[in-house]
Amino acid sequence: MAELDEQVRQDECEGSQVAATPSSATKALSPRKAAILDHANDFADARAGWRDKAAFFHSEDECYLRFLIPPGSRVLEIGCGLGDTLASLAPSYGVGIDFSEKQIKIARSRHPELTFILGDAEDPATLAAATGPFDVILVLDTIGSLDDCQQFIEQLHPLCTRETRLVIGYFSHLWYPLLKAAEALGLRMPQPEQNVLSPADLRSLAHLADFDPVKSEQRVLSPLRLYGFGRFANRFLSVLPGLRALALRHYLVSRSLRCVSDDVRSATVVIPARNERGNIEPAVRRIAAFCNDVEIIFVEGHSQDGTYEEIERVRAAFPDHDIKLMRQPGKGKADAVFTAFDAARGDVLMILDADLTMPPEQLPKFFEALRSGKGEFINGSRLVYPMDEGAMRFLNLIANKTFSYLFSWLLNQRYTDTLCGTKVLRRSDYVRLKAGKAYFGDFDPFGDFDLIFGASKLNLKSIDLPIRYAARSYGETQISRFRHGWMLLKMVVFAFFKIKAI
């Protein structure tokens, strides 16, 4: 039975779908869905006019979608209407599905560069007509018209790979009276009755359908421009704790658990080392053979205590280990880490600080968390277990806890410790992260936030892995609590404008 389940999972996620058209033997629409279809056809010709009337709301909606979905992605939009939102995302391959023949005809005329499929999205024959896999599957508001949301989401697995993200956008029913009033006043296109789905409901439905919620966001306090105040409110106020619960729009990003892959076979442990001569040999001795192929890359940072020579000695003393030595070209931990990442050959990239305050014996847990698919970006956390006396000064501890709350809010994923040196991700995800690095620019001397922000932008599933933080036994810390604390405050402001206030 296990072998059969695994074969089904592989068949669903193998990523090669044959182009097709919906079968003539499609599933009959329920009376409710038939009424929604009649409504869509009745308003098809007028839909573009109604969209122009709500142009500000749609521009706000698409602004956030463009943040979630990078241009050049393979995008499938289910319930595409006239195809305008899909076109705004600038996909390299864009496919829209809608069950209104009139709307599909208009969409093909407005956006001939896109592909449109006529059919009911709850019918497997319609989904089979889409040539997957896709980088993103987008469902905006259509989730409110479905008869069985869980079954619909479950049918999306064959269109996914490990990297595919399902993005669902829906409206808050706190706004239902206002939206109905807008319809009565002719300010909004009339809508049929919709499913009542809160953000918690969407997360639950995704979970039941074997989709793992990655993050969720609530935005848009004002669907109207209001002479510029609407943009200000949506950008700066709608994302604030408390106020966000009043937002009109909520979004959920999920990944397919049936397409989680355990295909990683090798790992590279990157150890930035500056004035860490006494920790080099203990690091090598304490790194376990947690997979069949472990590469260790020391990146030496212009030390004054003979660290480079010590690494050369240790490499010669352990010929059975794959140890490489590099001298970083620039300054700072970020320069060291990314220089080594670019040269690494492992399927999995791991950072181990040379001070060994994160015990190397914990690395197998990081590897297993990623290999098993529980997470795609594994972040060490020093602030869960009690730590050795003297391992972290009191003010540093308070600052780290404060910043963990701030970054959890900024990134819409839980982070209990942003500055633990050990972070783990796939090399293939690092390549994608590096390709999109221009969005953030060169802002981070540590490297931690390059990786954290980049993982958030890629919508990777982040997992905090608690470790027991040890006091260093050799050398001195290279962290300045006030200088680097000020840099962390600047990181918060930077992240707010790059990730939250968009």
C-alpha positions as CSV (number, residue, x, y, z in Angstrom):
1,M,0.0,0.0,0.0
2,A,2.8,2.4,0.8
3,E,4.4,1.7,-2.6
4,L,1.1,2.4,-4.3
5,D,0.7,5.7,-2.4
6,E,4.2,6.8,-3.3
7,Q,3.5,6.0,-7.0
8,V,0.3,8.0,-6.9
9,R,2.2,10.9,-5.3
10,Q,4.9,10.7,-8.0
11,D,2.3,10.5,-10.8
12,E,0.5,13.6,-9.4
13,C,3.8,15.6,-9.2
14,E,5.8,14.4,-12.1
15,G,5.1,17.7,-13.9
16,S,4.4,16.5,-17.4
17,Q,0.7,17.0,-18.4
18,V,-0.5,16.3,-21.8
19,A,-2.5,19.2,-23.3
20,A,-6.1,18.5,-23.6
21,T,-9.5,20.0,-23.8
22,P,-12.4,19.3,-21.4
23,S,-14.3,16.1,-22.1
24,S,-17.8,16.4,-23.4
25,A,-18.7,14.1,-20.5
26,T,-18.1,16.9,-18.0
27,K,-19.7,16.9,-14.6
28,A,-23.1,18.6,-14.5
29,L,-23.4,21.9,-12.7
30,S,-25.3,22.0,-9.5
31,P,-28.3,24.4,-9.5
32,R,-26.3,26.9,-7.4
33,K,-23.4,26.8,-9.8
34,A,-25.7,27.0,-12.8
35,A,-27.2,30.2,-11.4
36,I,-23.7,31.6,-10.9
37,L,-22.8,30.7,-14.5
38,D,-26.0,32.5,-15.7
39,H,-24.9,35.5,-13.7
40,A,-21.4,35.5,-15.2
41,N,-22.7,35.3,-18.7
42,D,-25.3,38.0,-18.1
43,F,-22.6,40.5,-16.9
44,A,-19.8,39.4,-19.2
45,D,-20.2,42.3,-21.6
46,A,-20.4,44.9,-18.8
47,R,-17.6,43.3,-16.7
48,A,-14.8,45.5,-18.1
49,G,-16.8,48.6,-17.3
50,W,-17.4,47.5,-13.7
51,R,-13.7,46.7,-13.4
52,D,-12.8,50.2,-14.6
53,K,-15.1,51.6,-11.9
54,A,-13.2,49.6,-9.3
55,A,-9.8,50.3,-10.9
56,F,-8.2,51.4,-7.6
57,F,-9.2,48.3,-5.7
58,H,-7.9,46.1,-8.5
59,S,-4.6,48.0,-8.7
60,E,-4.1,47.5,-5.0
61,D,-5.0,43.8,-5.3
62,E,-2.6,43.3,-8.2
63,C,0.2,45.3,-6.5
64,Y,0.4,42.6,-3.7
65,L,0.0,39.8,-6.1
66,R,3.0,41.0,-8.1
67,F,4.9,41.0,-4.9
68,L,3.9,37.3,-4.3
69,I,4.3,36.2,-7.9
70,P,7.5,37.3,-9.8
71,P,7.2,38.2,-13.5
72,G,8.1,35.4,-15.8
73,S,6.4,32.7,-13.7
74,R,4.2,30.0,-15.1
75,V,0.8,31.0,-13.8
76,L,-2.6,29.3,-13.8
77,E,-5.5,31.5,-12.7
78,I,-8.7,29.6,-11.9
79,G,-11.7,31.8,-12.3
80,C,-9.9,34.2,-14.6
81,G,-12.8,36.3,-15.7
82,L,-11.6,38.6,-18.5
83,G,-7.9,37.7,-17.9
84,D,-6.9,41.2,-16.8
85,T,-5.3,40.2,-13.5
86,L,-3.5,37.3,-15.1
87,A,-2.1,39.6,-17.7
88,S,-1.0,42.1,-15.1
89,L,1.4,39.4,-13.6
90,A,3.4,39.2,-16.8
91,P,3.7,35.4,-16.8
92,S,6.0,33.6,-19.1
93,Y,3.2,31.1,-19.6
94,G,-0.3,32.2,-18.5
95,V,-3.3,30.0,-18.5
96,G,-6.8,31.1,-17.4
97,I,-9.8,28.8,-16.6
98,D,-13.4,30.1,-16.5
99,F,-16.7,28.4,-17.0
100,S,-18.4,31.4,-18.7
101,E,-18.1,31.0,-22.5
102,K,-18.8,34.8,-22.9
103,Q,-16.0,35.8,-20.5
104,I,-13.5,33.4,-22.1
105,K,-14.3,34.8,-25.6
106,I,-13.7,38.4,-24.3
107,A,-10.5,37.3,-22.5
108,R,-9.1,35.7,-25.6
109,S,-9.8,39.0,-27.5
110,R,-8.2,41.2,-24.8
111,H,-5.2,39.0,-24.1
112,P,-4.3,36.9,-27.2
113,E,-0.8,36.2,-25.7
114,L,-2.5,34.1,-22.9
115,T,-4.1,30.7,-23.0
116,F,-7.7,30.3,-21.9
117,I,-9.7,27.1,-21.1
118,L,-13.5,27.0,-20.9
119,G,-14.8,24.7,-18.2
120,D,-15.8,24.1,-14.6
121,A,-12.8,24.3,-12.4
122,E,-14.3,21.6,-10.1
123,D,-14.4,19.2,-13.0
124,P,-11.1,17.1,-13.2
125,A,-11.5,17.1,-17.0
126,T,-11.1,20.9,-17.0
127,L,-8.0,20.9,-14.9
128,A,-6.5,18.1,-17.0
129,A,-6.7,20.5,-20.0
130,A,-4.1,22.8,-18.4
131,T,-0.5,21.9,-19.3
132,G,1.3,21.9,-16.0
133,P,3.2,22.1,-13.9
134,F,2.9,25.8,-12.8
135,D,5.0,28.0,-10.6
136,V,1.8,29.6,-9.2
137,I,-1.8,28.6,-9.1
138,L,-4.0,31.6,-8.4
139,V,-7.5,31.5,-7.1
140,L,-9.1,34.9,-6.6
141,D,-12.7,35.0,-5.2
142,T,-13.6,31.9,-7.2
143,I,-13.2,30.0,-4.0
144,G,-16.5,31.6,-2.9
145,S,-18.4,30.1,-5.8
146,L,-17.3,26.5,-5.4
147,D,-19.5,23.6,-4.2
148,D,-16.7,21.7,-2.5
149,C,-13.7,23.8,-1.7
150,Q,-11.7,21.0,-0.2
151,Q,-12.1,18.6,-3.1
152,F,-11.3,21.4,-5.5
153,I,-8.0,22.2,-3.8
154,E,-7.2,18.5,-3.6
155,Q,-7.5,18.2,-7.4
156,L,-4.7,20.8,-7.9
157,H,-1.9,18.5,-6.8
158,P,-1.2,17.1,-10.4
159,L,-0.5,20.6,-11.5
160,C,2.2,21.2,-8.8
161,T,5.8,20.5,-8.2
162,R,7.7,21.1,-4.9
163,E,8.2,24.7,-5.9
164,T,4.6,25.5,-6.9
165,R,2.7,27.8,-4.7
166,L,-1.1,28.0,-4.4
167,V,-2.3,31.6,-3.8
168,I,-5.9,32.1,-2.7
169,G,-7.3,35.6,-2.4
170,Y,-10.7,36.3,-0.8
171,F,-12.7,39.1,0.8
172,S,-13.5,39.5,4.5
173,H,-17.1,38.9,5.4
174,L,-16.8,41.7,7.9
175,W,-17.2,43.8,4.8
176,Y,-20.3,42.0,3.5
177,P,-22.8,44.7,4.5
178,L,-20.7,47.5,3.0
179,L,-20.2,45.5,-0.2
180,K,-23.9,44.8,-0.5
181,A,-24.6,48.5,0.1
182,A,-22.1,49.4,-2.7
183,E,-24.0,47.0,-5.0
184,A,-27.3,48.7,-4.2
185,L,-25.8,52.1,-4.9
186,G,-24.4,51.0,-8.2
187,L,-20.8,51.3,-7.1
188,R,-20.0,47.5,-7.4
189,M,-21.1,44.9,-9.8
190,P,-23.9,42.7,-8.3
191,Q,-22.6,39.4,-7.0
192,P,-24.4,36.1,-6.3
193,E,-24.3,34.6,-2.8
194,Q,-20.8,33.4,-1.9
195,N,-19.2,31.0,0.6
196,V,-18.4,32.4,4.0
197,L,-14.6,31.7,4.4
198,S,-12.4,33.4,7.0
199,P,-8.6,33.2,6.8
200,A,-8.7,30.4,9.4
201,D,-11.2,28.5,7.2
202,L,-8.9,28.8,4.2
203,R,-6.0,27.5,6.2
204,S,-8.1,24.6,7.4
205,L,-9.4,23.7,3.9
206,A,-5.8,23.8,2.5
207,H,-4.6,21.5,5.3
208,L,-7.4,19.0,4.8
209,A,-6.5,18.9,1.1
210,D,-2.8,18.2,1.8
211,F,-1.7,21.7,1.1
212,D,0.6,23.2,3.7
213,P,-0.1,26.9,4.5
214,V,3.1,28.8,4.2
215,K,1.9,32.3,5.2
216,S,-1.2,34.5,5.1
217,E,-1.7,38.3,4.9
218,Q,-4.6,40.7,5.3
219,R,-4.6,44.0,3.3
220,V,-6.7,46.8,1.9
221,L,-8.5,49.0,4.3
222,S,-9.9,51.2,1.6
223,P,-11.1,50.0,-1.8
224,L,-11.4,53.7,-2.8
225,R,-8.7,56.1,-3.7
226,L,-10.0,58.9,-1.5
227,Y,-7.7,61.5,-2.9
228,G,-4.6,59.5,-2.0
229,F,-5.6,58.5,1.5
230,G,-6.7,55.1,0.2
231,R,-3.1,54.3,-0.9
232,F,-1.7,55.5,2.3
233,A,-4.1,53.4,4.4
234,N,-3.6,50.3,2.4
235,R,0.2,50.5,2.4
236,F,0.9,51.6,5.9
237,L,-2.2,51.1,8.1
238,S,-3.9,47.9,6.8
239,V,-0.8,45.8,7.7
240,L,-0.6,46.9,11.3
241,P,-1.6,44.5,14.2
242,G,-5.2,45.0,15.1
243,L,-6.1,47.1,12.1
244,R,-5.2,44.2,9.7
245,A,-8.2,42.3,11.1
246,L,-10.4,44.9,9.5
247,A,-8.9,44.6,6.1
248,L,-11.1,43.8,3.1
249,R,-8.7,41.3,1.4
250,H,-7.0,38.2,2.8
251,Y,-4.5,36.0,1.0
252,L,-3.2,32.5,1.7
253,V,0.0,31.0,0.2
254,S,0.3,27.2,0.4
255,R,2.4,24.4,-1.0
256,S,1.5,20.8,-2.0
257,L,2.5,18.3,0.6
258,R,2.1,15.5,-2.0
259,C,4.9,17.0,-4.0
260,V,7.4,17.3,-1.2
261,S,10.6,15.7,-2.5
262,D,13.3,13.9,-0.5
263,D,15.7,13.9,-3.4
264,V,18.6,15.6,-1.6
265,R,21.6,13.3,-1.3
266,S,24.5,15.6,-0.3
267,A,25.2,18.6,1.9
268,T,27.8,21.4,2.1
269,V,28.6,22.8,5.5
270,V,29.9,26.3,5.2
271,I,32.1,27.6,8.1
272,P,33.0,31.3,8.0
273,A,36.1,31.6,10.2
274,R,37.9,34.7,11.3
275,N,40.3,34.5,14.3
276,E,38.9,31.0,15.2
277,R,42.1,28.9,15.1
278,G,41.2,27.0,18.3
279,N,37.8,25.9,16.9
280,I,38.9,24.5,13.5
281,E,39.8,20.9,14.5
282,P,36.9,20.6,17.0
283,A,34.5,21.6,14.2
284,V,35.7,18.9,11.9
285,R,35.7,16.2,14.6
286,R,32.2,17.1,15.7
287,I,30.5,17.2,12.3
288,A,28.8,13.8,11.9
289,A,28.4,11.9,8.6
290,F,24.7,12.7,8.5
291,C,24.4,11.9,4.8
292,N,26.6,9.9,2.4
293,D,28.3,13.0,0.9
294,V,29.3,15.8,3.3
295,E,31.4,18.7,1.9
296,I,33.0,21.1,4.4
297,I,34.0,24.5,3.2
298,F,36.0,26.8,5.4
299,V,35.9,30.5,4.4
300,E,38.8,32.3,6.1
301,G,38.3,36.0,6.7
302,H,41.8,37.5,6.9
303,S,42.5,36.3,10.4
304,Q,45.4,37.5,12.6
305,D,45.8,34.3,14.7
306,G,46.9,31.8,12.1
307,T,43.4,30.5,11.3
308,Y,44.2,30.0,7.6
309,E,47.3,27.9,8.4
310,E,45.3,25.9,11.0
311,I,42.7,25.0,8.4
312,E,45.4,23.8,6.0
313,R,46.8,21.6,8.8
314,V,43.5,20.2,9.7
315,R,42.6,19.5,6.0
316,A,45.8,17.5,5.7
317,A,45.2,15.7,9.0
318,F,41.7,14.5,7.9
319,P,42.2,13.2,4.3
320,D,39.0,11.1,4.6
321,H,36.9,14.3,4.9
322,D,36.0,16.5,1.9
323,I,37.4,19.7,3.3
324,K,37.9,22.8,1.1
325,L,39.6,26.1,2.0
326,M,38.8,29.5,0.6
327,R,39.9,33.0,1.6
328,Q,37.0,35.4,1.2
329,P,37.5,38.2,-1.3
330,G,35.8,40.9,0.7
331,K,34.7,41.6,4.3
332,G,31.8,40.5,6.5
333,K,30.0,37.3,7.1
334,A,27.7,37.8,4.2
335,D,30.6,38.0,1.7
336,A,32.1,34.8,3.2
337,V,28.9,32.8,3.2
338,F,27.8,33.7,-0.4
339,T,31.3,33.1,-1.7
340,A,31.2,29.6,-0.4
341,F,27.6,29.0,-1.4
342,D,28.5,29.9,-5.0
343,A,31.3,27.3,-4.9
344,A,29.4,24.6,-3.0
345,R,28.3,21.3,-4.7
346,G,26.0,19.9,-2.1
347,D,22.2,19.6,-2.6
348,V,21.8,21.2,0.8
349,L,23.6,24.3,2.0
350,M,24.2,24.7,5.7
351,I,25.9,27.5,7.7
352,L,27.9,26.6,10.9
353,D,29.5,29.5,12.8
354,A,33.1,28.7,13.7
355,D,32.6,29.7,17.3
356,L,30.7,26.4,17.7
357,T,28.1,28.0,20.0
358,M,25.6,26.1,17.8
359,P,26.7,22.5,18.5
360,P,27.8,20.8,15.2
361,E,26.1,17.6,16.6
362,Q,22.8,19.3,15.8
363,L,23.4,19.5,12.0
364,P,21.7,16.1,11.3
365,K,18.4,17.5,12.7
366,F,18.6,20.4,10.3
367,F,19.3,18.1,7.4
368,E,16.4,15.8,8.3
369,A,13.9,18.7,8.7
370,L,14.7,19.8,5.1
371,R,15.0,16.3,3.6
372,S,11.7,15.2,5.0
373,G,9.9,18.3,3.5
374,K,8.8,19.6,6.9
375,G,10.5,22.9,5.9
376,E,12.3,24.5,3.0
377,F,14.2,27.1,5.0
378,I,15.4,25.8,8.4
379,N,16.4,28.5,10.8
380,G,18.2,27.8,14.1
381,S,16.7,29.2,17.3
382,R,18.8,29.8,20.4
383,L,16.0,31.3,22.4
384,V,13.8,28.3,23.2
385,Y,16.0,26.1,25.4
386,P,18.0,27.4,28.4
387,M,21.5,28.4,27.3
388,D,24.9,28.1,28.9
389,E,25.8,30.7,31.4
390,G,27.5,33.6,29.7
391,A,26.5,32.4,26.2
392,M,24.4,35.5,25.6
393,R,24.4,38.8,27.5
394,F,21.1,40.0,29.0
395,L,20.6,43.0,26.7
396,N,21.4,40.9,23.7
397,L,18.8,38.4,24.8
398,I,16.1,41.1,25.2
399,A,17.0,42.6,21.8
400,N,16.9,39.2,20.1
401,K,13.4,38.4,21.5
402,T,12.1,41.8,20.5
403,F,13.4,41.5,17.0
404,S,11.9,38.0,16.7
405,Y,8.4,39.4,17.3
406,L,9.0,42.2,14.8
407,F,10.3,39.9,12.1
408,S,7.5,37.4,12.6
409,W,5.0,40.1,11.9
410,L,7.0,41.5,9.0
411,L,7.4,38.1,7.3
412,N,4.1,36.5,8.2
413,Q,5.9,33.4,9.4
414,R,7.1,32.6,12.9
415,Y,10.7,33.5,13.7
416,T,11.9,33.0,17.3
417,D,15.5,34.0,16.5
418,T,16.7,35.9,13.4
419,L,20.4,36.0,14.2
420,C,21.2,32.4,14.9
421,G,24.1,31.7,12.5
422,T,22.8,28.3,11.4
423,K,20.5,28.4,8.4
424,V,19.8,25.6,5.9
425,L,18.2,25.5,2.5
426,R,18.4,23.7,-0.8
427,R,21.1,24.8,-3.3
428,S,18.4,25.0,-6.0
429,D,16.4,27.5,-3.8
430,Y,19.6,29.5,-3.1
431,V,20.0,29.8,-6.9
432,R,16.5,31.2,-7.2
433,L,17.0,33.4,-4.1
434,K,20.2,34.8,-5.6
435,A,18.5,35.5,-9.0
436,G,15.9,37.7,-7.2
437,K,18.4,39.4,-4.9
438,A,18.2,42.7,-6.9
439,Y,14.8,43.3,-5.2
440,F,16.5,43.8,-1.9
441,G,20.0,44.9,-3.0
442,D,23.2,44.7,-1.0
443,F,22.0,45.8,2.4
444,D,23.0,43.1,4.8
445,P,26.6,42.6,6.2
446,F,25.5,39.6,8.2
447,G,23.9,37.5,5.4
448,D,21.2,36.3,7.8
449,F,18.6,38.8,6.4
450,D,19.6,38.3,2.8
451,L,18.6,34.6,3.4
452,I,15.5,35.3,5.6
453,F,14.1,38.0,3.3
454,G,15.0,36.1,0.2
455,A,13.2,32.9,1.5
456,S,10.2,35.0,2.4
457,K,10.1,36.5,-1.1
458,L,10.2,33.0,-2.6
459,N,7.4,31.9,-0.2
460,L,9.5,29.1,1.2
461,K,8.2,27.2,4.2
462,S,10.3,28.4,7.1
463,I,10.8,26.3,10.2
464,D,12.5,27.3,13.4
465,L,14.6,24.5,14.9
466,P,15.5,25.0,18.5
467,I,19.1,24.4,19.5
468,R,21.0,24.5,22.8
469,Y,23.2,27.6,22.6
470,A,26.6,27.0,24.1
471,A,29.3,29.5,25.4
472,R,32.3,29.8,23.1
473,S,35.4,28.1,24.3
474,Y,37.9,29.9,22.2
475,G,38.2,33.5,21.0
476,E,35.9,36.5,21.4
477,T,32.6,37.4,20.0
478,Q,32.7,39.7,16.9
479,I,29.3,41.1,17.6
480,S,28.9,44.7,18.9
481,R,25.7,45.0,20.8
482,F,25.1,48.7,20.1
483,R,26.5,49.0,16.6
484,H,24.9,45.8,15.4
485,G,21.7,46.6,17.4
486,W,21.4,49.8,15.4
487,M,21.9,47.9,12.2
488,L,19.0,45.6,13.2
489,L,16.7,48.5,13.8
490,K,17.6,49.7,10.3
491,M,16.8,46.1,9.0
492,V,13.3,46.4,10.5
493,V,12.6,49.7,8.7
494,F,14.1,48.3,5.5
495,A,12.0,45.1,5.7
496,F,8.8,47.1,6.4
497,F,9.2,49.1,3.2
498,K,10.3,46.1,1.1
499,I,8.0,43.4,2.4
500,K,5.1,45.0,4.3
501,A,4.4,48.5,3.0
502,I,4.2,47.7,-0.7
